Amino acid sequence: MTQFKITLESIQHLAHLTLDLDLSVPGLVCLVGRNGTGKTTLVRALRNLANADTFISTATPHAFSTSSKITYVVDGVEVLFDFDRRIRSLNCRQAIPPALRNLIAAELPIPHGSRFNYFKSASEADLDIRKAIALGVYVQPGELIDFLNEIYCSNRFSNMVEVSVKGKRYYAIVKGDGTYIREDYLSSGEYFLINLYRTIKGTAQLIVIDEIDISLDAAAQANLSRCLRSFCARFRCKILFTTHSLALMRQIDDDSELFFMENLNGQASIRLTSYSDAKARLFGFIGWDRYILTEDEVLLGFLKALIGKFCPRVFFRYKIIPMGGGPQVVNLMRQNEREQFLADPEKVISILDGDQKNEKYCQDPRVHMIPIESVEKALYVYRETDPDFPFVSERKDFTGYKDFHYHLQQKKIATQEEIFQYLIEKNDVALQDLVAVLQYFLVDPA
């Protein structure tokens, strides 16, 4: 199964919502949005393919009307759930192939999710678990132990054992005195992660978790995405989850994994977003996804002109920061590499004037240069070498390139923007390498 599409119509406060997923590409889908946009309704609909009573047990009958329906399309095979007056909910009138029923494993939020109803099964198996541990009939689940230890930055799960009882696997931590802590007596967050591991190891290609952060502390949330990403690659699955956790969102790759859901008068949409955009929309915080460090205000303006001309679809929120000389620019970038006070190192680059090209610090792969010595120097040279130089002045006795640059603007012979556009046109071919850098750094990856 590769191509999956789900469409919801007239369900609760959703008039229409479509989600398309390529299940042949493993990875994470982090779905964020304000309360009431329909995230949980979407999770219910995804769960409904395998558990047809999902809406009957978790939603009010008033959520539906005669026009309510959910359409699933998997590799061209369509499954339809529409309104059934007899049960006042959604029903499917066709046989659903087992392969489709087993395609998705979905976990609902409190109070319906299995992570909140986990005591009964392990409790009923306690006698068998006790015997197995006493007799040493168990194995050490190394993969699960590594997962939990990495999430919690601890080795306290190193004595965990796996016991098989009637075809089911149960977990416990064996203590030095021979007693044990059964999995359902661990914290709800720890137990949730154990169940998530079970699900990942199962047959589902798409794993869906609503409010994945609800039982996890902030440190565990921050470590979770890295572990899940590794599992997705190993077991060839896709994990879709919702969250309101900034700690978790901060660790998501916002060029491919972070999606924002919004609902305008019932018409819901899901689009790729960036961390700062999501943070601003959800919490009102203003931040930046990308930073460009540069020398001065003139070069800042030139870079903005380049971006405006060659990067019409800027995706990431970005900030250009003028720092002074080239050494100061590169030092700030390297300080951020150590302390990450601006952003992750790969989200910060430096762009310098071309007259810095022979400096040793320019060998850093994240340091780039404009293909002219500087805006002011290039302009000063072109006044002598370009027969069609457009900015003519009667004055000839300039003290240098900065004086000439200032004079053109002070006498209103040329605006700063006109100067930038002239230099861009004169150096169109030479600028393309830098343009490619800016496009890769800022433009929508889609």
N, C-alpha and C positions, 0 to 999 in steps of 0.2 A: 504494500500500500504506500503510495507516495503523495498524491495530491488530495488534500482534504479541504472541503468548504462547508461551512455551516451558515444558514440564513435564518434569522428569527424575525417573525412578523407579528405585530399586535400582541405582545406578551408583556403584561404589567405596564411599565411606563416606556417600554421600547416599541416604537412603531416599526422600526427596521434596523437591523444590524447584520452585517456580513463579515465573516472572518475567513481568510484564506491562509492555509499553511502548507508548506512543502515538507512532508514528513520524511523525505529521503535525505534531508539535511539535518543532522542532529544538532542540538544546541538549546539555548535558553530563550524564552520569550517572557520578559517581565512586563506585565500589564499594570499600569497605574492610571489613576483618574480620581476625580472627586467622588464623594459619597453620592449614591443615587444615579450614577451614570449607566448602571446595568452590568457591572462586572460580575456580581454574584449570579445574576440571571443567566449570563453567558456560561458560567461554570456549571450551573444546574442543567442547562441545555446540553452541554458537552457530556455530562454524566448520564443524561437521559438516554443516550444511544445504547449504553450497556444496561442501565437500570431504568426500565420504562415507567416505573412508579415514582421517579424522582420528584416530579412536580406535585403528584398526589400527596406525598408525605412531607414536602417542604414548602409548598406555596398555597396561598388561599385560592379557592375557586374563582374569586373575583378578579384574579390576575388575567383571566382569559375571556375571549369573546368568540363568536362564530367565525371570525376571520383570523383567529390565532393559529399559527403553524410554525413548525421548525422543519427545515429541509437540510438533509445531510447529503453531500455528494462526495463519494470516495472513488477516485479513479474512474469517473463516469457512471458509477452505480449510485442511484438516487434512493434515499429512504425518506419518507414523509411521515411526520407526526402532525395531525391536525385536531381540531376541537371535536370532542365526543360528548354529546349532550348527556349520555347516560351516566358518565362518571364526572362530568363538569370539569374535565381536564383534557390533556392531550393524549392521543392514542395513535398507534400505528396499525394499519389494516393490512400489512404485508409481512411476509416472513423475512426476518433480518438474518443474513448469513452470520454464522459464528465468528468468522474472521472480522466482520465489522463490529460485532458486539464486544469483541476482545481488543479492539483497536485503542480504546481510551480507558484510562483509569483516573477517576476524578475524586478529589477530596474536598468536601464542603466545609464551611466555617462552623463555629459554635452555633447551636448545640448539636448540629446534625453530623459533623465529621467524625470519622472513626477514631481520631486522636482524642476525642472527648468521651468516647464510649468504649474504653479498652479493657476494663477490668474483668469482665465475665469469662472470656475465653481462656486467658492465662490462669485465672483463678481455678477454673474447672480442671485444668490440666496440672494443677500443682502437685498432686501425689506422684504422677508420672515423672514430672520434672525433678522432684525430690529424690526419687529412686535412681534416676539416671545420673544425677550429680554424685550421689553416695557411691554408686558403682563405677564412677568414672566413665560412663558411656556418653561422651559428648565430644565435640570438636571445638577448636578455637576459630571463630570467624575472623580471620585476619583482616580481610577487606573492610568489614564493618568496624572493627576496632580502630583501624587506621582512620576511617572516616570520622568517627566520633572524637578521637583524640585530636585530629586536625581542626575540627570545628570548635572544640572547647580548649584547644592549646593545653592539653593535659594528657597524662598517661593513666588516669584512673580507670579507664575502660580496658586496660591491658589484660585483666583477668576475666574478661567476658567469655562465656561459653555458649555454644549452640546445642540445644537438645531437640531431637525429633520425636514428636508424639503424634501418632495416628496421621502421619503425612504432613503435619504442620511443624514449623520451626519456631522454637521459643528461645528467648535469650535471658541470661542471668549473669550477674557478677559474683563470682565465687570468692569469698573472703578467706583469709589465712586460717581461721578457726574451723573451716568446713561449712559454715553457714553461707547463705547466698542472698542476694537482692534480686528478686524477680523483676523482669522488665517493666511490669505494670506498677512497680513501686518506685521506679525512677521518676524524675521530674516529667511533667507533661511535654516539655520541649525535647528531652532526651528520648522519650517514648515515641514522640512524633517522628524524630529522625530515624529511629529504628524501623518504624512502619514505612517511612518514605523509602528507605533502603530496600525493604521487601518489595515494594511496588516497582522500583527501578529494575530490580532483578527479575521481575515478572515478564509477561509477554506483551504488555501494552507498548505501542509505539509513541503514544502521546499521553503524558502524565500531566494532570491538571490539579493545582492546589490553590484554593482560595485562602487569602490572608496567611501566607506562608510564614510570616514573622510573628504570629499571634502568641506563640508559646516560647519564643527564643529571646534570650537576652541580646543586648546590642553587639557584644563581641561575637557571639555565635552568628548573628545576622550578617556581620561584615565578612565572616569567613565562608559563609554558605555557598555563595555563587561560584567560587573557585572550585569547590568540591563537586558541585552539581555539573559544572561544565565538563569536568573530567569524566564523570559517570556517563554523561550524554555521549561523549565521543567513544567511550569503551563499549557501551551497550546499544549504540545506534538508536537512541531515542530522543524525543524532544520533550522538554519540560516547560509548561506554561504555568505561570503563577502570578497572583496579584499581591500587592504589598502597599503599605503606606510608610515603610521604613526608609528613612534617608540613609541610614547605615548600610542597608542592603542595596538601595538604588545607586549609591556612590561606587559600588564595586561592579556595576553592570556596564558592559561595553555599549556605550550609547550610539555607536555607529551601526549596530546590528541587533541588539537585544532589548532595548528599552522602547516601549510603546505607550502612547498616551491615548486614553479612551475618553471621548466627550460625547455629550448627548444634547442636541439642540432641537427642542420641541419634538422629542421622540426619535429623531433621526440620529442614530449613534454612528460614530466613526472611530476607527483605530488607525493611528499613524505612528511611524517611527519618530522618536523625539530625542532630545538630548537631556542630560542630567540637570543642567541649569534651567532649561525651559520647564521641565517637569517640576523642579523645586520651586520655581517662581509661580507656576500655575497652582500648585497644591498648597504651598505655604506662604507665598508672597516674598520669598527670599530672592534677592538679585545676585546672580553669580555669573561666572564666565566659564565656557567649556574649553576655550583655547586662548593662549597668550602669545603675542608677538612682541618681543623686546627689541627696541631699536634705539638709535642714537639721539635724535632730536625731533622737534615738532615738524620741521620741513620734510624729513624722511617719513615721518608718520603720515603726513598729508599725501605724499607721493604713493605710499603703500595703499592708503584708502582709495586713491584714484585708480590704482591698478586693480584692486578688488572690485570696485564699482564697475569697471569696464569688462573684466575677464571672469568674474565670479558672480554672475547674476543670481545664482541659486545658493547663496550662503546658507548653510544648515546650522552650524554651531555658533553659539553666542561667543564673540571674541572681543578681546581687549588688546589694543596696541599701546605699549608703555614706553615712552622715551626716557632714556637713562643717562644720556651724556655721551662720553667717549666709548669706543669699541670695547676696551677692557672692562669698563663698568657694566656694559650690557652682558658680556659673556660671563663675568663673575656672578651676576645676579642669576643667570640661567643655571650655573653650576651650583650655586647655593640652594636654589630650588630643587636641584637634583638630589641634594643631600637631605633637605628638610621638607620638601614638598609643601611649602606654605602657599604656593600659587595653585599648583595642580600636579598630577603625575608628570614625570619628566618628558614623556612622549607628547604631552599636550602643550609644551612650551618650546618655541624656537626663537632664534635671533636673526635679524636681518640688518646688515650693516651697509654703509657706503662702500662702493667698489674700491676706494683708495686704501682699504684695509686688507686687501686680498693677500698681501705678502706677510701679514702678521701670523705668528705661530698659532694663536688661538682660533684662527679662521679654519684650521684643519678639522675642527669638530664637525661631525656630519649634521649637527642641528644648527650650525651657523651658516647663513646664506648671505649673498651680497647682490646688490643691484649691479647691472652691467655697465654702469657709468661711475666715474669717480665720486660724484655727488651731484645733487640737483643743481646747486649753485655753480660748481666747477664746470659741469657740462654746458650749462647755459652760457657761461662766460666764453667758453671755447667756440660754441656755435655762432656767437655774434660775429666772430672773425672768419669762420670757415664755411658757414652756410649762406650761399648767395641769396636764398629766399628767406632769410631770417626775418620773422614777422614783427619783432618787437624793436622798432627803430627809435633811437634817442639821439637828440642833437648833442648831448653831452658826450665827451670822449675821455675825460680825465678821471677814470675810476681807480680807486685805490686797490681794488681786488674784486674777486668774484662775489663776495658777500655784499659789498657796496653796490655792485651792479644789480644783483638780485633784489636788494631793498629798493633801489632807485626805480626799477620798473613798476613796482607796486605802489610806491609812495607817490609817483607822478601819474598813476593810473594808466600807464602804458600797457600793462598786462596784469590780469588777476593771477593769483596763485594757481587757480584751477586751469587757466589758459596755459600757464607755464608747464604744468604737469602734463596736460594733453599733448602739447608740442613735443615734449621729451619722450612721451610714450610712442607717438607716431614715428619719431626719428629713430627709435630703438626697438621697433616692434618685434623684429626677429630675435634680437639679442635678449629680449625680456622673456621669451617663451619658457626658458628653463625655470625662471623664478615664478612665472605664472603657473606652471605645472605644480610647483611646490605649494603655492597658495591654494590651488584648487584641491589638491590632495588633503591639505590641512583643514580647509574650511567648508568645502562644498558637500552637499547632500550625497551620502554614499550610495543611495538607491540608483 
